[in-house]
Amino acid sequence: MDDEAHVTLSRGLPETVLPAPPSAWTDALEKARGSSGRAERLVATTALAARYPRLLAAWADLAELSGDAGEHVAAYAYARVGYHRGLDALRAAGWRGTGFVRWREATNRGFLASLDGLRREAGALGEVDEEQRCELLCYQLDPDWGKVARS
């Protein structure tokens, strides 16, 4: 045994940033968001999610639009799709179930908004344990979760 100590220094937990979706997808999302009226936004965003099912922000928007209209089962389903597609995208980006996925990175927001939508809609459906798990995960992924301005 030698007298040298081997020290591995770590910068802490890894941070994962999702890759940006194609600009055609995000342009279409902005157009859908600019539609006048909830019904028109819902139709445009539904078509967008059908055309680009890997666009996480579309699922988050569908969850929010449906939840705001009191359609909590549909909102929950949309949020769950965005969340699970987001987990797939995170794994493809190298995430291994631990580490940060921060809101400050614009490309992470579709996933995090889906997770937050899942939290909100689980609560609306009386699934308090799932609501709490989702909230905990939000804070584990981004310790600044309670401080970030989400819009």
WOFENTA-V725957 format. One record per helix or strand of 3 or more residues. SS is the DSSP state (A for helix, B for strand). FROM is the first residue (numbers start at 1). LEN is the number of residues. If there is no record, write none. Layout:
# WOFENTA-V725957
<<SS & FROM & LEN> <SS & FROM & LEN>>
This chain:
# WOFENTA-V725957
<<A & 23 & 11> <A & 38 & 14> <A & 56 & 13> <A & 72 & 21> <A & 106 & 19> <A & 128 & 14>>
